[in-house]
Amino acid sequence: MVSRIKIHIFALANENYNIIRYQTMKNFVEELKWRGMIQDIMPGTEEKLMEGPQAAYVGIDPTADSLHIGHMVSIMILKHFQNCGHKPIALVGGATGMIGDPSMKSQERNLLDEQTLAHNVACLKAQLSRFLDFDSDAPNRAELVNNYDWMKDYSFLNFIRDIGKHVTVNYMMAKDSVKKRLSRDASEGMSFTEFSYQLLQGYDFLYLFEHKNCILQLGGSDQWGNITTGSELIRRMTGKEAFALTCPLIRKADGTKFGKTEKGNIWLDPEKTSPYEFYQFWINVSDEDAESYIRIFTMLSREEIEGAIQAHRQDPGRRELQKLLAREVTIMVHGEKEYENAVAASGLLFGKGSAEVLQSLDEKTFLSVFAGVPTYEITADELPMGVMDLLAVKTDILPSKSEARKLIQSGGISINKEKVTDFNATIDASRLLDGKYLWIQKGKKNNYILKTI
């Protein structure tokens, strides 16, 4: 919703030049409020943002070569920030990633080497490009920075002389992230390395404030202590104001952690979590979670979302809200083609998919669709094999050949979505999916996979 529209001269300081453009403003804070995406906000933030286009950043820890959906709240905040006419900066912590943030952690992280960090940073930039405009000539195009670039040549002595003297140990000890770690058993305490993290993150904010005219840091509510250290450092060293805004940590309606499954994180990298699995995560959320998530994880308007929620409440069994949520998020992360493939694959187990859809699945998606389905193995040289032997001798899908004959005659057996009508039929290697699998259906609800080894 546009609550206040003004024409502003856009003059964001950059390293080499000033850009002056006209820009239509939207109220970023108001947009986040109705979406339920604000936990803490520093006084004066909303007013500052409505003065004209500003720059803000989110820090992302590059400890893996992919983002997961736990990162998406902060990324969506950056996306809304850009959509409201402001300039988003994504900071990957190439330097701080070598240390590890103690916030909400019970143990110190393993430190990463430079080569691994460089690889991770490149992968994250590619994924962030799905959400943010980095490449246009818009004055508020996104920018990606790496704090390793300004920390790598900063000596320890210079850092503690220039920066460390401005933040007291008392101030740092008062942070919840520090107090929680220090209250644990001494063997699980906090190293000086981790204790220094908030000072390094504070310097990031100072550096971006001075070099990118960045006046706001965004992040999860667990980052409030680190973020306010940065704004305090800016105040003490420059005498100027900087601002902070955090979003709530997302949990499921039952209180369990958002984004976790039995297999672990839901990644944005299709090699780590297939688009089908990604789609299934969203399609299977509860009604209560769907009403919350569709506000947070989509760019749909308030009117569209409220209309979809009302329609869903009238007939929740159709799960139209979950379908809309899954559609919007899957397209945003993986594109429309992968979304359509995921929808088609989802229909296979429920009788809606075709043999052509089955044949088109790549192995990873196939295995995702049939995860948990009983699987039998045979060697490739055992094919061709009579269908009766396949069902009742080599496997125990049916207890006997006579039972197999009866079920085939009644139309109760399908292989790769095709009805078996001849109990004397032979199954050869040409029928294998991806050169190694057969999908056998017994009746409407019993599924089996045969894999050649």
C-alpha positions in Angstrom: 0.0 0.0 0.0 1.3 3.5 -0.9 0.5 5.6 2.2 2.6 8.6 1.2 3.8 9.5 -2.3 6.4 12.2 -2.9 8.9 13.0 -5.6 12.4 13.0 -4.2 15.8 13.9 -5.6 17.7 10.6 -5.3 21.3 11.3 -4.2 22.8 8.1 -2.8 26.5 8.5 -2.2 28.5 5.9 -4.0 32.2 5.3 -4.1 32.9 7.2 -7.3 29.8 9.3 -8.0 26.4 10.6 -6.9 23.3 9.4 -8.7 20.5 11.9 -9.0 17.1 10.6 -10.1 13.4 11.0 -9.3 11.9 8.2 -7.3 8.4 7.4 -6.1 8.4 6.5 -2.4 6.4 3.9 -0.6 6.2 3.5 3.2 8.6 0.5 3.9 7.8 0.3 7.6 4.0 0.3 7.0 4.5 -2.5 4.4 6.4 -4.6 6.9 3.9 -4.0 9.7 0.8 -5.4 8.0 2.9 -8.4 6.9 3.9 -9.1 10.5 7.6 -8.6 9.7 8.8 -6.2 12.4 10.0 -7.3 15.8 12.1 -4.3 16.9 12.6 -0.9 15.3 14.7 2.0 16.5 12.8 5.3 17.1 13.0 7.6 14.1 13.5 4.9 11.5 10.2 5.3 9.7 10.5 9.1 9.6 14.0 8.9 8.2 13.0 6.5 5.4 10.2 8.8 4.4 12.6 11.7 3.9 13.8 10.1 0.7 15.6 7.0 -0.7 18.0 5.5 1.7 20.4 2.5 1.7 20.2 -0.4 4.1 22.0 -3.7 4.5 21.5 -7.2 5.7 24.4 -9.4 6.7 24.5 -13.0 5.4 26.8 -15.6 6.9 28.5 -17.5 4.0 29.1 -20.7 6.0 27.4 -22.7 3.2 27.3 -22.4 -0.6 23.5 -22.0 -0.6 20.9 -20.0 1.2 18.0 -21.9 2.9 14.5 -20.8 3.6 15.6 -19.6 7.1 17.4 -16.8 5.2 14.4 -15.8 3.2 12.8 -13.5 5.8 15.8 -11.2 5.7 16.0 -11.5 1.9 12.3 -10.6 1.6 12.8 -7.6 3.7 15.6 -6.4 1.4 13.3 -7.1 -1.6 10.5 -5.0 0.0 13.1 -2.3 0.7 14.0 -2.1 -2.9 10.4 -2.3 -4.0 9.7 0.8 -1.8 12.3 2.8 -3.7 15.3 2.3 -1.5 18.7 0.8 -2.1 19.4 -2.7 -0.7 22.9 -3.9 0.2 23.6 -7.6 0.8 26.7 -8.0 2.8 28.3 -11.5 2.8 30.5 -11.9 5.8 33.7 -13.2 4.2 35.6 -11.9 7.2 33.1 -12.4 10.0 32.3 -15.8 8.5 35.8 -16.9 9.5 34.9 -16.2 13.2 31.2 -17.3 13.6 28.4 -15.3 15.2 27.6 -16.4 18.8 24.0 -15.2 18.6 21.6 -18.0 19.4 24.4 -20.6 19.1 25.4 -23.0 21.8 28.8 -23.9 20.3 31.5 -22.1 18.4 31.5 -22.7 14.7 34.2 -24.2 12.6 36.3 -21.6 10.8 36.3 -21.6 7.0 39.3 -21.1 4.7 39.5 -18.3 2.1 38.9 -20.6 -0.9 35.7 -22.1 0.6 34.4 -18.7 1.5 35.1 -17.3 -2.0 33.1 -20.2 -3.5 30.3 -19.7 -1.1 30.1 -16.0 -1.8 29.8 -16.5 -5.5 27.0 -19.0 -5.0 25.1 -16.7 -2.7 25.3 -13.8 -5.2 23.7 -16.0 -7.9 20.8 -16.9 -5.6 20.2 -13.4 -4.3 19.8 -12.3 -7.9 16.6 -14.2 -8.0 15.2 -11.8 -5.4 17.0 -8.5 -6.0 17.8 -6.3 -9.0 21.6 -6.0 -9.2 22.0 -5.4 -12.9 19.6 -2.6 -14.1 20.5 1.0 -14.3 18.0 1.9 -11.6 19.4 4.3 -8.9 18.3 1.8 -6.2 19.8 -1.3 -7.8 21.0 -3.7 -5.2 24.7 -4.1 -4.4 26.6 -7.0 -2.9 29.6 -6.4 -0.7 32.0 -8.6 1.2 33.4 -7.4 4.5 36.6 -9.4 3.8 37.5 -6.6 1.3 37.8 -4.0 4.0 39.0 -6.3 6.8 41.7 -8.3 5.1 44.4 -5.5 5.4 43.2 -4.0 8.6 45.8 -5.0 11.3 44.7 -6.1 14.7 46.6 -3.2 16.4 45.0 -0.6 14.2 41.6 -2.1 14.7 41.7 -2.1 18.5 43.2 1.4 18.4 40.7 2.9 16.0 37.6 1.0 16.8 37.9 -1.0 20.0 38.4 2.0 22.2 34.9 3.3 21.4 32.9 0.3 22.7 33.4 -0.7 26.4 33.6 -4.3 27.6 30.6 -3.5 29.9 28.5 -2.6 26.9 29.5 -5.8 25.0 28.9 -8.0 28.1 25.4 -6.7 28.5 24.3 -8.2 25.1 22.0 -11.2 25.5 24.0 -13.3 23.0 27.1 -12.9 25.2 25.3 -13.4 28.5 23.7 -16.6 27.4 27.0 -18.1 26.3 28.8 -17.0 29.4 26.1 -18.5 31.7 26.9 -22.0 30.4 29.5 -24.3 31.8 33.0 -23.0 31.5 33.9 -25.7 28.9 31.2 -24.4 26.6 32.0 -20.7 27.2 32.9 -18.1 24.6 36.3 -17.6 23.0 37.7 -14.1 22.6 37.3 -14.7 18.8 33.5 -15.0 19.1 33.3 -12.2 21.7 34.8 -9.8 19.2 32.1 -10.7 16.6 29.8 -7.8 17.6 32.6 -5.3 17.3 33.5 -6.5 13.8 29.8 -6.4 12.8 29.6 -3.0 14.3 32.5 -1.9 12.2 30.8 -3.2 9.1 27.9 -0.9 9.8 30.3 2.0 10.3 32.2 1.2 7.1 28.9 1.1 5.0 27.7 4.2 6.7 30.8 6.1 5.7 31.4 4.6 2.3 27.9 3.7 1.0 25.7 6.2 2.9 24.0 3.2 4.5 21.9 4.5 7.5 20.0 1.3 8.4 20.8 -2.3 9.2 18.2 -5.0 8.9 18.2 -8.5 10.2 16.5 -11.2 12.4 15.6 -10.4 16.0 18.6 -12.5 17.2 20.8 -9.8 15.6 19.4 -6.9 17.6 22.4 -6.7 20.0 24.9 -6.8 17.1 23.0 -4.3 15.1 22.7 -1.8 17.9 26.4 -2.1 18.6 26.9 -0.8 15.1 24.5 2.1 15.4 26.1 3.0 18.8 29.6 2.9 17.2 28.5 5.2 14.5 27.0 7.6 17.0 30.2 7.7 19.1 32.6 8.0 16.2 30.7 10.4 13.9 28.1 12.0 16.1 25.4 11.0 13.5 22.4 8.8 13.7 22.1 5.3 12.3 19.0 3.0 12.6 18.0 -0.6 13.1 15.0 -2.8 12.3 14.6 -6.5 13.0 12.1 -9.1 12.0 10.8 -11.9 14.2 12.3 -15.3 14.1 9.8 -17.5 12.3 8.4 -20.6 14.0 5.6 -22.9 13.0 2.2 -22.6 14.7 3.1 -25.6 16.9 6.2 -23.9 18.1 8.8 -26.0 16.2 11.5 -24.5 14.1 10.6 -23.1 10.7 12.3 -24.5 7.7 13.5 -27.8 9.2 12.4 -31.2 8.1 13.5 -34.7 8.9 16.1 -34.4 6.1 17.4 -31.0 7.5 17.3 -27.6 5.9 15.1 -26.6 2.9 17.8 -25.2 0.6 17.4 -22.8 -2.3 20.0 -24.7 -4.3 18.1 -27.3 -6.4 20.9 -29.7 -6.0 20.5 -29.7 -2.3 16.7 -29.6 -2.2 14.9 -30.4 -5.4 12.2 -28.0 -6.7 9.7 -30.8 -6.0 10.7 -31.1 -2.4 10.8 -27.3 -2.1 7.2 -27.1 -3.5 6.1 -29.9 -1.2 7.3 -28.1 1.9 5.1 -25.1 1.2 2.1 -27.1 0.0 2.0 -29.1 3.2 2.1 -26.2 5.7 -0.8 -25.9 8.2 -3.7 -23.5 7.6 -2.5 -21.2 10.3 1.1 -21.2 9.0 -0.1 -20.6 5.4 -1.9 -17.4 6.5 1.3 -16.1 8.1 3.8 -17.3 5.5 1.9 -15.9 2.5 2.3 -12.4 4.0 6.0 -12.9 4.7 7.3 -14.9 1.7 5.4 -13.5 -1.2 5.1 -10.1 -2.9 1.3 -10.4 -3.3 -0.6 -7.2 -2.3 -2.6 -6.9 0.9 -5.9 -7.1 -1.0 -4.8 -10.2 -2.9 -3.7 -11.9 0.4 -6.7 -10.9 2.4 -9.0 -12.2 -0.4 -7.1 -15.5 -0.7 -7.3 -16.0 3.1 -11.0 -15.3 3.2 -11.7 -17.7 0.3 -9.6 -20.4 2.0 -11.4 -20.1 5.3 -14.7 -20.8 3.5 -13.4 -24.1 2.0 -10.1 -25.1 3.7 -10.2 -28.6 2.4 -9.3 -27.4 -1.1 -6.0 -26.0 0.3 -6.1 -23.1 -2.2 -4.1 -20.9 0.1 -1.2 -23.4 0.4 -1.3 -23.9 -3.4 -1.0 -20.1 -3.9 1.8 -19.8 -1.4 3.7 -22.8 -3.0 3.2 -21.3 -6.4 4.5 -17.8 -5.6 7.5 -19.0 -3.6 8.6 -21.8 -6.0 8.4 -19.5 -9.0 10.3 -16.8 -7.2 13.1 -19.2 -6.2 13.2 -21.7 -9.1 11.2 -20.2 -12.0 7.9 -21.1 -13.6 9.1 -24.2 -15.5 10.3 -25.9 -12.3 7.1 -24.9 -10.6 5.1 -26.6 -13.3 7.3 -29.7 -13.2 6.8 -29.8 -9.4 3.0 -29.6 -9.8 3.0 -32.3 -12.4 5.2 -34.5 -10.3 2.9 -34.0 -7.3 0.0 -35.5 -9.2 1.7 -38.8 -10.0 1.0 -40.5 -6.7 -2.6 -39.4 -6.7 -3.5 -40.7 -10.2 -3.4 -37.3 -11.9 0.0 -37.6 -13.6 0.6 -39.1 -17.0 3.2 -41.5 -18.3 4.7 -38.6 -20.2 5.2 -36.7 -17.0 6.8 -39.7 -15.4 9.2 -40.1 -18.3 10.2 -36.5 -18.1 11.3 -36.6 -14.5 15.0 -36.4 -13.7 16.4 -38.9 -11.3 16.6 -36.5 -8.3 12.9 -35.5 -8.7 11.9 -39.1 -9.3 13.6 -40.2 -6.0 12.0 -37.2 -4.2 8.5 -38.1 -5.4 8.9 -41.7 -4.3 10.9 -41.2 -1.1 9.7 -43.8 1.4 8.0 -46.1 -1.2 9.0 -49.8 -0.7 11.9 -50.5 -3.0 13.2 -53.8 -4.4 16.5 -54.4 -6.2 17.4 -56.7 -9.0 20.5 -56.9 -11.2 20.3 -55.5 -14.7 21.1 -58.9 -16.3 17.9 -60.4 -14.8 15.9 -58.6 -17.4 13.9 -59.4 -19.4 11.6 -61.0 -16.8 8.0 -62.2 -17.0 5.6 -59.8 -15.2 4.3 -62.7 -13.0 7.8 -63.5 -11.8 8.5 -59.9 -11.2 5.4 -59.5 -9.0 5.3 -62.7 -7.1 8.7 -64.5 -7.3 11.5 -61.9 -7.5 9.5 -59.6 -5.2 6.7 -60.1 -2.7 4.5 -57.4 -4.1 1.9 -60.2 -4.5 1.9 -63.4 -2.5 1.6 -65.8 -5.5 1.4 -66.0 -9.3 -2.3 -66.8 -9.1 -3.0 -63.6 -7.1 -0.9 -61.7 -9.7 -2.9 -63.2 -12.5 -6.2 -62.2 -10.8 -5.1 -58.6 -10.2 -3.8 -58.2 -13.7 -7.1 -59.5 -15.2 -9.0 -57.1 -13.0 -6.9 -54.1 -14.2 -5.2 -53.7 -10.8 -1.6 -53.5 -11.8 0.2 -50.7 -13.6 3.9 -50.3 -14.4 5.1 -46.8 -15.1 1.5 -45.5 -15.3 0.5 -48.0 -17.9 -2.0 -50.8 -17.1 -0.7 -54.3 -17.4 -3.3 -56.3 -19.4 -1.3 -59.4 -20.4 -0.2 -61.7 -17.5 2.3 -63.3 -20.0 3.9 -60.0 -20.7 7.7 -59.6 -20.4 9.4 -56.6 -18.8 12.7 -55.7 -20.4 15.3 -52.9 -20.0 13.5 -50.6 -22.4 10.8 -50.0 -19.8 13.3 -48.7 -17.2 12.9 -45.1 -16.2 16.2 -43.2 -16.3 17.7 -46.6 -17.2 17.3 -48.1 -13.8 13.7 -47.8 -12.2 10.3 -49.3 -12.6 7.3 -47.9 -10.7 4.7 -50.6 -9.9 1.2 -49.7 -8.7 -1.0 -52.3 -7.0 -4.5 -50.9 -6.9 -4.9 -47.2 -6.2 -2.8 -46.7 -3.1 0.0 -49.2 -3.1 3.2 -48.1 -4.7 6.5 -50.0 -5.2 9.8 -49.2 -6.9 12.1 -51.7 -8.6 15.7 -50.6 -9.0 18.3 -52.3 -11.1 21.8 -52.5 -9.7 
